[in-house]
Structures are given as C-alpha cells and as structure tokens.
Amino acid sequence: MVDRARKPARWIALLRGINVGGKNKLPMADLTAICTGVGCTGVKTFIQSGNVVFDHAGSPTTIARDLASAIADRSGLHVPVIVVTQKQLAAVIADNPFLANGTDPDTLHVAFLADPPSKAAVARLDPKRSPGDAFAVGKQVMWLHLPNGVARTKLTNAWLDATLATTSTIRNWRTVLQLAEMAGC
C-alpha cells in the first residue's frame, strides 16, 4: 500500500534464494511487474538473483511485506525480501571495516539483515565457526570476509538466521557496489 502523504524514496529490495541453481525461478520481467503492481516506480533489476532498485512512498516493513506477498501470489514462491534505503546502502559501503585493511574486494560480502540483532544474539556469534573467514556486525548488516569463497564458508544464511533471530541475505561486494550505483548512492 502506498502512503500518499509520504514522498517517494529510493529503495533497494534484496530477495533471497531466487534463480539459484535452477530453483525458485522468477524472471526479472515478472519481478519488475510485481514491483510496479505494489506501487514501485522507476524499477530497475540487477542480475537474475533478485536485486531491485525502485522508488516508493511506503515504509520498509510495508514494502517488504507487500513484495513478498505479491511474489507468492503471482509465482507461488515464498522468499524473504529485505528492503534497505539508499542511505543505508551508502552507509554499508562507507562503514565496511575490511576495506581499511586493504582486503581484496573479491573476498568481501555483505549479509543484509531484516531486523537489527539484539546484543545477546550478536554475542552468540562464534568468530571461529569458519576458520579463515571473518565478520563484523553493524546495526542491520554483517560484513563478511570470505577468502575461501562463499561456497565454502560456514557463515551461511541458515546459521545467521538462527543465531541472530532474523532473516539474512548475502550479496558479494561487486553486487553491493553496482546496486549503490544504480540507486544513486
């Protein structure tokens, strides 16, 4: 639902688990139509894995709920949708603690979180869970340094979701930068 009293803002929606390994197929043309159907304007998708930039006058919670519902209604897929603002995405890039160390950007990833984790949940994160990998926690994000690759890490969505009691979706650093460019960050 569009809040007509609010001025449209630029948002980035990150869908988890679509078009991965031939499963949960959702053509980007369909995703664009779904976004338009829930009041998004200026819709642009990036690659086939569920990255969308758009303008909308709603709140992040409402947008995520409406998109997830419309995706389920139209395609039968039940996928988590995390929505971040243009400003939040810019902060994710500016605040990445691994960049200051000169870390190879090809080894960087970002786990976007649907909700800010509690301090108790963050304290349950085990920095030794995936030897060689490292992470840093922000307000509603985790920066991941995965030198052995995302396919070999034990810092998975399932582990993050269970440990932090929220929903996560992971993007590589190149995708994060491309989305920021598309969003005008």
Contacts in CASP RR format, 6 or more apart in sequence:
PFRMAT RR
TARGET T0000
AUTHOR 0000-0000-0000
METHOD contacts of the structure
MODEL  1
MVDRARKPARWIALLRGINVGGKNKLPMADLTAICTGVGCTGVKTFIQSG
NVVFDHAGSPTTIARDLASAIADRSGLHVPVIVVTQKQLAAVIADNPFLA
NGTDPDTLHVAFLADPPSKAAVARLDPKRSPGDAFAVGKQVMWLHLPNGV
ARTKLTNAWLDATLATTSTIRNWRTVLQLAEMAGC
1 58 0 8 1.000
1 62 0 8 1.000
1 66 0 8 1.000
2 39 0 8 1.000
2 56 0 8 1.000
2 57 0 8 1.000
2 58 0 8 1.000
3 57 0 8 1.000
3 58 0 8 1.000
3 59 0 8 1.000
3 62 0 8 1.000
4 57 0 8 1.000
5 57 0 8 1.000
6 57 0 8 1.000
6 58 0 8 1.000
7 57 0 8 1.000
8 41 0 8 1.000
8 55 0 8 1.000
8 56 0 8 1.000
8 57 0 8 1.000
9 55 0 8 1.000
9 56 0 8 1.000
9 57 0 8 1.000
9 58 0 8 1.000
9 85 0 8 1.000
9 86 0 8 1.000
10 53 0 8 1.000
10 54 0 8 1.000
10 55 0 8 1.000
10 85 0 8 1.000
10 86 0 8 1.000
10 183 0 8 1.000
10 184 0 8 1.000
11 40 0 8 1.000
11 53 0 8 1.000
11 54 0 8 1.000
11 55 0 8 1.000
11 56 0 8 1.000
11 60 0 8 1.000
11 63 0 8 1.000
11 83 0 8 1.000
11 84 0 8 1.000
11 85 0 8 1.000
11 86 0 8 1.000
12 51 0 8 1.000
12 52 0 8 1.000
12 53 0 8 1.000
12 83 0 8 1.000
12 84 0 8 1.000
12 85 0 8 1.000
12 86 0 8 1.000
12 89 0 8 1.000
12 179 0 8 1.000
12 183 0 8 1.000
13 35 0 8 1.000
13 50 0 8 1.000
13 51 0 8 1.000
13 52 0 8 1.000
13 54 0 8 1.000
13 63 0 8 1.000
13 64 0 8 1.000
13 67 0 8 1.000
13 81 0 8 1.000
13 82 0 8 1.000
13 83 0 8 1.000
14 50 0 8 1.000
14 51 0 8 1.000
14 81 0 8 1.000
14 82 0 8 1.000
14 83 0 8 1.000
14 84 0 8 1.000
14 112 0 8 1.000
14 169 0 8 1.000
14 171 0 8 1.000
15 26 0 8 1.000
15 31 0 8 1.000
15 49 0 8 1.000
15 50 0 8 1.000
15 51 0 8 1.000
15 52 0 8 1.000
15 67 0 8 1.000
15 71 0 8 1.000
15 79 0 8 1.000
15 80 0 8 1.000
15 81 0 8 1.000
15 169 0 8 1.000
16 79 0 8 1.000
16 80 0 8 1.000
16 81 0 8 1.000
16 82 0 8 1.000
16 157 0 8 1.000
16 167 0 8 1.000
16 168 0 8 1.000
16 169 0 8 1.000
17 23 0 8 1.000
17 24 0 8 1.000
17 49 0 8 1.000
17 79 0 8 1.000
17 169 0 8 1.000
18 24 0 8 1.000
18 25 0 8 1.000
18 26 0 8 1.000
18 48 0 8 1.000
18 49 0 8 1.000
18 50 0 8 1.000
18 77 0 8 1.000
18 79 0 8 1.000
19 25 0 8 1.000
19 26 0 8 1.000
19 48 0 8 1.000
19 49 0 8 1.000
19 50 0 8 1.000
20 49 0 8 1.000
24 77 0 8 1.000
24 79 0 8 1.000
26 50 0 8 1.000
26 71 0 8 1.000
26 75 0 8 1.000
26 77 0 8 1.000
26 79 0 8 1.000
28 45 0 8 1.000
28 48 0 8 1.000
28 50 0 8 1.000
30 74 0 8 1.000
30 75 0 8 1.000
31 45 0 8 1.000
31 50 0 8 1.000
31 52 0 8 1.000
31 71 0 8 1.000
32 43 0 8 1.000
32 45 0 8 1.000
32 52 0 8 1.000
33 74 0 8 1.000
34 67 0 8 1.000
34 70 0 8 1.000
34 71 0 8 1.000
34 74 0 8 1.000
34 75 0 8 1.000
35 43 0 8 1.000
35 52 0 8 1.000
35 54 0 8 1.000
35 67 0 8 1.000
36 43 0 8 1.000
37 70 0 8 1.000
38 56 0 8 1.000
38 63 0 8 1.000
38 66 0 8 1.000
38 67 0 8 1.000
38 70 0 8 1.000
39 56 0 8 1.000
40 52 0 8 1.000
40 54 0 8 1.000
40 55 0 8 1.000
40 56 0 8 1.000
40 63 0 8 1.000
41 54 0 8 1.000
41 55 0 8 1.000
41 56 0 8 1.000
42 53 0 8 1.000
42 54 0 8 1.000
42 55 0 8 1.000
43 52 0 8 1.000
43 53 0 8 1.000
43 54 0 8 1.000
44 52 0 8 1.000
44 53 0 8 1.000
44 54 0 8 1.000
44 182 0 8 1.000
45 51 0 8 1.000
45 52 0 8 1.000
45 53 0 8 1.000
46 52 0 8 1.000
46 53 0 8 1.000
46 175 0 8 1.000
46 178 0 8 1.000
46 179 0 8 1.000
46 182 0 8 1.000
47 175 0 8 1.000
51 171 0 8 1.000
51 175 0 8 1.000
51 179 0 8 1.000
53 179 0 8 1.000
53 182 0 8 1.000
53 183 0 8 1.000
56 63 0 8 1.000
60 83 0 8 1.000
60 84 0 8 1.000
60 85 0 8 1.000
63 83 0 8 1.000
64 81 0 8 1.000
64 82 0 8 1.000
64 83 0 8 1.000
64 114 0 8 1.000
67 81 0 8 1.000
67 83 0 8 1.000
68 78 0 8 1.000
68 79 0 8 1.000
68 80 0 8 1.000
68 81 0 8 1.000
71 77 0 8 1.000
71 78 0 8 1.000
71 79 0 8 1.000
71 81 0 8 1.000
72 78 0 8 1.000
80 114 0 8 1.000
80 167 0 8 1.000
80 169 0 8 1.000
82 112 0 8 1.000
82 113 0 8 1.000
82 114 0 8 1.000
82 167 0 8 1.000
82 168 0 8 1.000
82 169 0 8 1.000
84 92 0 8 1.000
84 112 0 8 1.000
84 140 0 8 1.000
86 183 0 8 1.000
86 184 0 8 1.000
86 185 0 8 1.000
88 140 0 8 1.000
88 141 0 8 1.000
89 176 0 8 1.000
89 179 0 8 1.000
89 180 0 8 1.000
89 183 0 8 1.000
89 185 0 8 1.000
90 180 0 8 1.000
90 185 0 8 1.000
92 110 0 8 1.000
92 112 0 8 1.000
92 141 0 8 1.000
92 143 0 8 1.000
92 176 0 8 1.000
93 176 0 8 1.000
93 177 0 8 1.000
93 180 0 8 1.000
93 185 0 8 1.000
95 138 0 8 1.000
96 108 0 8 1.000
96 110 0 8 1.000
96 143 0 8 1.000
96 173 0 8 1.000
97 136 0 8 1.000
97 143 0 8 1.000
98 108 0 8 1.000
98 134 0 8 1.000
98 136 0 8 1.000
98 143 0 8 1.000
98 145 0 8 1.000
99 105 0 8 1.000
99 108 0 8 1.000
103 145 0 8 1.000
104 147 0 8 1.000
105 173 0 8 1.000
105 174 0 8 1.000
106 173 0 8 1.000
106 174 0 8 1.000
107 145 0 8 1.000
107 146 0 8 1.000
107 147 0 8 1.000
107 149 0 8 1.000
108 143 0 8 1.000
108 144 0 8 1.000
108 145 0 8 1.000
108 146 0 8 1.000
108 172 0 8 1.000
108 173 0 8 1.000
109 143 0 8 1.000
109 144 0 8 1.000
109 146 0 8 1.000
109 150 0 8 1.000
109 170 0 8 1.000
109 171 0 8 1.000
109 172 0 8 1.000
109 173 0 8 1.000
110 141 0 8 1.000
110 142 0 8 1.000
110 143 0 8 1.000
110 144 0 8 1.000
110 170 0 8 1.000
110 171 0 8 1.000
110 173 0 8 1.000
110 176 0 8 1.000
111 135 0 8 1.000
111 141 0 8 1.000
111 142 0 8 1.000
111 143 0 8 1.000
111 144 0 8 1.000
111 155 0 8 1.000
111 157 0 8 1.000
111 160 0 8 1.000
111 168 0 8 1.000
111 169 0 8 1.000
111 170 0 8 1.000
112 140 0 8 1.000
112 141 0 8 1.000
112 168 0 8 1.000
112 169 0 8 1.000
112 170 0 8 1.000
112 171 0 8 1.000
113 140 0 8 1.000
113 141 0 8 1.000
113 142 0 8 1.000
113 160 0 8 1.000
113 164 0 8 1.000
113 166 0 8 1.000
113 167 0 8 1.000
113 168 0 8 1.000
114 140 0 8 1.000
114 166 0 8 1.000
114 167 0 8 1.000
114 168 0 8 1.000
115 140 0 8 1.000
115 166 0 8 1.000
115 167 0 8 1.000
116 139 0 8 1.000
116 140 0 8 1.000
116 166 0 8 1.000
117 137 0 8 1.000
117 164 0 8 1.000
117 165 0 8 1.000
117 166 0 8 1.000
118 165 0 8 1.000
121 163 0 8 1.000
121 164 0 8 1.000
121 165 0 8 1.000
121 166 0 8 1.000
122 137 0 8 1.000
122 164 0 8 1.000
124 163 0 8 1.000
124 164 0 8 1.000
125 135 0 8 1.000
125 137 0 8 1.000
125 163 0 8 1.000
125 164 0 8 1.000
127 134 0 8 1.000
127 135 0 8 1.000
129 154 0 8 1.000
129 155 0 8 1.000
129 159 0 8 1.000
130 146 0 8 1.000
130 153 0 8 1.000
130 154 0 8 1.000
130 155 0 8 1.000
132 147 0 8 1.000
132 148 0 8 1.000
133 144 0 8 1.000
133 145 0 8 1.000
133 146 0 8 1.000
133 147 0 8 1.000
133 148 0 8 1.000
133 153 0 8 1.000
133 154 0 8 1.000
133 155 0 8 1.000
134 144 0 8 1.000
134 145 0 8 1.000
135 142 0 8 1.000
135 143 0 8 1.000
135 144 0 8 1.000
135 145 0 8 1.000
135 155 0 8 1.000
136 142 0 8 1.000
136 143 0 8 1.000
142 160 0 8 1.000
142 168 0 8 1.000
144 153 0 8 1.000
144 155 0 8 1.000
144 170 0 8 1.000
146 152 0 8 1.000
146 153 0 8 1.000
146 155 0 8 1.000
150 170 0 8 1.000
150 172 0 8 1.000
157 168 0 8 1.000
157 169 0 8 1.000
157 170 0 8 1.000
160 166 0 8 1.000
160 168 0 8 1.000
161 167 0 8 1.000
161 168 0 8 1.000
171 179 0 8 1.000
END
